[in-house]
Amino acid sequence: MEKLIHPMSYSLLTLRKLRYKLHPFRLFKLFLFIGFLIILFLLLGTTAFKHKELIIETPKEIVILQKTHAFVHSAYFYPVSKSLGNNAIAIVTTMNKRTVDPITDYTIKVHGSYMRKRMTNVATLTTEHLLNDRCDYSQVLIQSNLFPGMNKLEIESEGVLTEIPFKMPKYSAPKPVVFCVSPQFAAEQWQTFLTQLHISKRYGAHLQLYIVSMVESYYKLIKEYEKLGLVSIEPWLTIKFPVTDGPYLEPNRNVELRNQAAAHTDCILMYKEAVSFVGILDMDDILIPNNANSYYEEFEREYGGSWFISALQYGKADFETIKVASLEDQSITAIVKNARRLPTKDQGKSFVRPERFNSSWSHYSRNSDDKPMYWTPKQSVPLMMRRKAMRSNNIFHLKNMFLKNLTEVKDGAVPLNPGDNITQLISEDHLAEIDAEMKSILALEPIAELSKTLPKDDYYMPIIFKCYNDSFYHLRDTHTLMNDVTCVNAFDCELPQRADMPCVHSDATYHSGPSMFPITFHWATDALFTNEIGCYQ
């Protein structure tokens, strides 16, 4: 009888015994798994492609909030630059940041031309001001690169162009260090200028001053020092929009502190290719090197060749001291030895390598602080460039200077350095050297003749101090100042004019470009000083 052979049956249990045999159920599972992977990769690939297409090909939508105006303070063209690149342009503006949100996302096209040669590029926008603070106007730096030899610079918006005048930066300077001093207005305290200039000169810095308004005799004193090559003066202009096609927010009272950030940025751009270090400070911020014979020596020592230091940040220790009214009796030794340390401090100031900075705020650069640095293409985690807080030295801040008769001036002792509280603020030998040089310069006939006309008392200083205190110092000291609520500005300070105390004021020929959407640009040429405006801001 023929034996019947039944076909082999398959089950999940028996499959384990046939691990290495090929059978229909395993093939089915294999094809099912491969099909699943193909579908998954197709879905992920399509999504990634769409996402990539969205990022690359779809421009970011910029919502225009309003039509506004911008003022161009200065524009520089760099054939060669250590940090901006070759054939770079840098335009310092005050711009209504509420034109778009945020203003740094707005695209501006710049054109360079020479004869028939023409180049267009998209510029980047950066600001040193906080985008969420109450002030509507901000310092905005416009940067791009064009081509060699260009002699015409234009800004374009929707096919409308306006030509902006530009100048070359300095490629040489009297000293390797320059101090950029905040804009002076209603300035009368000439004793502070003499202290700042002669101490900074002794330790190797050149002063760059920005002046809005100043008592005329004080201005003449500075002009004599300018003739000696010891100081440079730049008019700092009040912002004006000569021609507009509608209402606009007044810029001067809606920008932080008369836009010191724009002046400091202009100074950095002016000297960035010419000097080794730039200091950002006020006239009454006196820096004296500690255990060094010059600023250059101290700055080089503290940077120590590091690429990770964006700036040297010096704290400000407040002092009160004396001053005398007569020019011939000036003594920096008396100012230093009669100085008394106050319990308060102020926010510090920065001293920087300009190749690492393109702009600055009043105290430090918000763009250069915490700046990421990548050393290799494969580096995923950046190294951060940060400010170095100076522990061994502080700024000698002349917060209060009280007028005294010469007979009331006492011979005190040199105070301790407010940084380490161990070393002397300055050596006796250096004080004697500084005073001897100052007296020789003050004895020069054109300067000595100014003695009778220089202010003998304080008139504007108490008014400005009270206005500043009411406007924001009191709020700051009581921890009630909120930048998103209050625009820190004292433009509304009332400054009475005195017929016996004439002032000079910066002025210029103001221009308006054609109406452009959303920003119309304005600028000035032929800046000068005039005695027809008075001691206003």
FENCOR-V919584 format. One record per backbone hydrogen bond with DSSP energy under -1.0 kcal/mol. CO is the residue of the C=O (numbers start at 1). NH is the residue of the N-H. If there is no record, write none. Layout:
CO:NH
CO:NH
This chain:
11:15
14:17
18:21
23:27
24:28
25:29
26:30
27:31
28:32
29:33
30:34
31:35
32:36
33:37
34:38
35:39
36:40
37:41
38:42
39:43
40:44
41:45
42:46
43:47
44:48
45:49
46:50
47:51
48:52
49:53
50:54
51:55
52:56
53:57
68:520
70:522
71:94
74:92
75:167
76:90
78:88
87:146
88:78
89:144
90:76
91:142
92:73
92:74
93:140
94:71
95:138
96:99
99:65
99:66
102:105
103:106
108:123
109:156
110:121
111:154
112:119
113:151
114:117
117:114
119:112
121:110
124:143
126:141
130:133
136:97
138:95
140:93
141:126
142:91
143:124
144:89
147:150
152:113
153:164
154:111
155:162
156:109
157:160
160:157
162:155
167:77
176:276
176:277
177:206
178:279
179:208
180:281
184:212
184:213
187:215
188:190
190:194
191:195
192:196
193:197
194:198
195:199
196:200
197:201
198:202
199:203
200:205
201:204
203:295
206:179
207:232
208:181
209:234
210:184
211:236
212:506
213:187
214:504
215:219
216:220
217:221
218:222
219:223
220:224
221:225
222:226
223:227
225:230
226:229
232:209
234:211
251:254
254:137
256:259
259:263
260:264
261:265
262:266
263:267
264:268
265:269
266:270
267:271
268:272
270:170
271:274
271:275
277:178
278:352
279:180
281:182
282:285
284:398
286:396
294:298
295:299
296:300
297:301
298:302
299:303
300:304
303:306
308:386
311:388
312:351
313:390
314:349
315:395
316:346
317:397
318:342
319:399
319:400
320:340
321:402
323:404
327:330
331:335
332:336
333:337
334:338
336:339
340:320
344:318
346:316
349:314
350:280
351:312
352:278
353:356
354:357
364:361
365:369
371:385
373:383
376:379
383:373
385:370
385:371
386:310
388:313
395:317
395:397
396:286
397:319
397:399
400:321
402:323
405:408
406:409
410:412
415:425
417:421
423:417
427:431
428:432
429:433
430:434
431:435
432:436
433:437
434:438
435:439
436:440
437:441
438:442
439:443
441:444
444:448
445:449
447:450
448:451
450:453
450:454
460:464
461:465
462:466
463:467
464:468
465:469
466:470
467:471
468:472
468:473
469:474
472:476
473:477
474:478
475:480
475:481
476:479
482:485
482:486
483:134
487:489
488:257
490:493
498:501
502:216
504:214
505:530
507:528
509:525
511:523
518:68
520:70
521:513
522:72
523:511
525:509
528:507
530:505
